[in-house]
Amino acid sequence: MAGKNKERITKNKRIWLLLFVFCSSFLAQAQPVFRSGVDLTTFAATITDRKGNIVTDLSRDDFEVIEDGRKQAIRYFANGDGESSPPMHLGLMVDASGSMQNDMKLAQGAAIKFLNMLPAAEDVTLVDFDTQVRITRYPQRDFARLVERIRQRKADGWTALYDALVTYLDGADSQEGRKVLVMYTDGADSRSSISLSETMTLLKASQVTVYAIGLVDNTGSARGQLQMTLRQLTEVTGGQAFFPAEMDDVDSAYDKVLAEIKGQYHLGYLSINTGTDGKWRKVEIKVKRPDLRVRTRKGYFGPYKPAS
C-alpha cells in the first residue's frame, strides 16, 4: 500500500503465478481509469524534432489518434507536469547483483542524484534485486530513508532482472496516473524464472514508461547484446536506454530523462471498438507537423470478457 513500506521476496515458482495473474487481471478489466473517473484508453507521448530536442508547445489540435486504422476522438489532453497532468509515481530499479560489483557505487550515486533532481512525485518504489527481488514503496516524507536504503546495498548474487521488472509491473498496475521506471543495470540476466519475450509481453500490457541507465562498460564481449536487450525493454514502453561510462555521462542522461518527464503529453480517448476479445490493438499517435517524431507505446490489449 502507498505510504507503507512493503517487502516482497520473489520465489522461482511464484513468478509463473505472477505472470498469469498480471496478464489475467489486465485483460479482465475495462479500459484503465485516468483521473476523470471515465474509462479511457490512455497514452503518454514524447515529441521530438529532427535533432532530438523535446517539443513542448503542442496543443490537442496538433494530435491525431488512430486505433486499428480508425480515428479516435481525444477526450483528455495534458502536457508536461502541470496541474492538469496526472499524478506521477516513480520507480527506481537498482541491480545489486555480483555482475555490478565494479559499477555499484556509480549506480548508487546515480540513483541518489536523480532523486535530488526529481520533479514532484506521489511516491517512489525502490526495487533492488540480485538473486532475489525486494520492493519498498516510499512516500515523499520518507525520501531520506530511501536514500539510506540505496547507500547500504552491496553487490552480490545472481541477476534476476526480468523477475524484478515483472514484480514491479504487478504493483504499478494498481496505481492511477503516470508511471515512470528508471533502471540501473548492466542488463545481464542470469537467474530469472521468466523469459525476455514474456517480460516484453507484460511491458506491452503495462502503462509504465521505462528508462534504463545501462552500465555495460565492464561486460566485455556481451556489451552489444546487453545494449540491444535494454533498448528492447525500454522502447516498447516509449522510453529510452542510455549507456554512460562515468558520472558526467549520467548527468547528461538525466537531463534527457527529466526533460522527457516534464515534456510528456498525456492523451486519453474512448475507443470506438466495443469488443471484449482481449486482442492487441495497434495505436498510432500522430502529430500534424511533418518535422516532428512521436515516441510512445504501439498499442494495448483490449478488455476481455469470457463468452457466457
N, C-alpha and C positions, 0 to 999 in steps of 0.2 A: 504494500500500500504506500502511496505517496505520503511522505512525512515520517515514515517509519523505516528504519534500516531492515533490510531483508537479505538473509544469506541463503544461497542455494548451491548445492554441490551436484554437478551433472554426473550421473552414473551411465555406464555404457548401455544398459538395457533401457533406461528411461528415455534416451534420446529418440528412440524409434517411436515410443508412445507420444513424445512431444511433437514429433513430425506429423503424426496422424491427427493429434488434437488440434494443432495450429491450423493445418490445412482445412480440417473439417469445420472448425469454428469460423474461419474466414469465409468459406463458401456458403455456410448455412445462413449467414446474416445478410440483411439487405445492404444497399449502398451505405458507406460509412457516414455517420453523423458529423457534420462540420459546423460547429459553433451555433448556427441559427436554429437548430432543432429540426431542420428539414433534412431528409435523407438525400445527400448529394454525392455524386462521384467527384472526387477532388484530386487536384494535381498541383504540385509545386514545380515551377519552371524557372530556369535561369536563361537569360537572354544575353548574348554577346555579339559584338561587332566582329568584323573580319580580323581584327588584331587581337581578339580575345578579351577586350575590355567589357566589363559588365555594363549593361544598358538599363537604366532605372527610371526613365521618363516616359514609359508607355502607359496607355490607358486601356480600359476594357475594349474600346472600339478597335484597337490595334490587333486584337487576337481573334482567332477562329479555332474552334474545337471540332474535330472530325472523329466520330467513332464508327469503325467499320464502314467507312465511306459516306456516312450520313452526318450532316452538320448538326451541332447541338447548340442550344441557347444557353449562354453563360449566365448563371443566376447569382454567382458570388464572385467578387473580384477584390483583391487587395494586393498591395505591393510593399516590399520592404518589411521592417519590423515595427511599424507604427501602430497606433491604437486600433486600427481596423483589422490588423493581421491576427491570425490565430495564435494562441499562446505556444511558446516553444518548450519542448522537452529535449534535453541534450543527453546523449550517451557518449561515454568515453570508454574505449576498449583497449586495455593495455596488455600486451603479450609479455608474460613474465616467465616464459619457458627458458630452458637451458640454451636454446639457439640464440637467445637475445642477450647472452652474457656480456658481449662486447658493446652492446648498444643500449643496455638497460638504463644507464644514467642519462643518456641522451633522450630516451623515451620518457623517462620520469620528468626531466626538466622541461621537455616539450609540452607534456600534458599539463603541468602546473602553470607554465607560461600562458597556455591557451585559456585556462580558466581565468587568469587575471585580465585577459583581453576580451573575454566573452561578453556579448550583449546580454541583457536580462533574460534569464531562463526560469521557468517554473521550478525545475529541479534538474539534478544531474544524476544519471545512473552510471555507476562505475562497474565495468566488467573487467576483472583481471583474471587471467587464465594461464594455466600450464597444462598438466595432465587433467586437472580439474577446472571447473568454471565457478567463479564466485561473483555474485552480483549484490550490490548495495545501492539503494536509491537515496540520495541526499537532497533535502530541501535547501533553499538558499541560505538559511541561517546556519547550516552545518557545513558550509564550504571549507572552513578551516580543518574540520575533521577529515574531509575528503582529501585535502592536500596532504595531511599527515599519513593517511592510508596509502596514498600513491608513493610517498617517500619511503615507506617501510618495506615495500615489496622487494624480494630478492629473486633473481632469475634462477630457475631450477625446473627440472622435469621435462616432459614431452609437450607437444604443441597441439592442443585441441581447438584450433581456430574456428572450424566450421561449427562445432558443437557450441562454442561461445556465441557465435553470430545467431544461431537458431534460438538459443536460450534468451538472448537479448530481445529478439523479434517477438518471442512469445509474450514477454512482459510489456513491450512497447505497443502491442496490438490493442491493449485496453486503454491507452492514453489518447485523449482527444486533442487535436491541434497539430501543429507541425512538429515533426520528429527528425532530429539530425543526429547521426552517429559518426564520431571521429575515431578511427582505429590507428593504433600504433603497433606495428608488427612487421616481421620480415616475410610474412605470408607463407611460411614453410610448415604446413600442417603435417603432423606425424602421428596423431592419435585419435582423431575424431571418429565417431561411430556413424556419422552421416557423410555423404559424399559431396563433392563440389557441385555436381549437377542438381542434387536435391536442395542444397543450400541456395543455388541460383533460383530455383522454383519458388522457394519461400521469400526470397528477396523481391521477386516479381510480384508476389501476392501482398507484400507489405507496402506501407506508405512512408517508410523511412528513407531519407536521403543519406547515403553513406559516403564519407570521405576517408581516404587512407593516407597516413603518413608512413610510407613504405621504407623501412630501414634495412635495405637489402645489400649494402655495400660489402658486408662481410660474408656473403653467401656463396662466393666463388662462382663456379660454372652454372649454378642453378639460378643466377640472378635474373636472366632474361625471362625464364619461365615464371618465376615468382612475380616479376613486374606484370606479366601478362595476366596472371591469376588475380592480382589486386585490381587491375583495370577492369576485368570482368565483373568482379564483385561490386565495384562502385558504379560503373557506367550503367548497369541495368537499373539502378535506382535514380539516375540523373545526377550522380555525384562524380567525383574525380579522385584519382590517385596521384600522389606526389612522392618523389623519391629524393629526399635531402641527404646530403653526406655529412653535414655539420650544422650547428645551431643557426648560423646565418641563413642557410638554405631553409631551415624550419621556419624562420621568421618570414621568409618570402612566401612559403606555402600557406602560413597562417593568414597573411594579408589577403591572399586569394580566397581562402575558405571563408573568412569573415566578410569579405566583400560579397560573396555569394549568399551567405546567410542574410545579410542586410538587404540585398538586392533581389531576392527571390520574389516571383509573382505567385499568387495563390488563386486558383480558378476552381469553381465548382459548378456543376450542371446536373440537371435531372435527365438521365438517359431516356431517350425515346424508345429504347429497346426494353420491353417489359418482360422479356423471357426470364426464366429461372432455371436454366440448364447448367449454370456454373462454368460455362465455357469462357475461354480467353477472348477478350475484346480488344482489338487494336485501336489505339487512340493516337491521333496526330494533333499536336498543338502548333498552330501556325501563326506567324506574325506577317502583317501586310507589307512591311518593308523588306525588299529582297536582299538587302545587305546584312541582315541580321540572322543569327543562328539560335536555335532553341535546344536546350538540353533538359530533358525530363524523362519520366518513365514512359514506356512504349505502350502501356495499356494496363488492363486489370482483369481479374477473374470476376465474371458476373455473379449475381446472387444465385443460390441453389436451393431448390425445394424438391424433395423426392416426390415422384408421382404417387397420387393417392391410390 
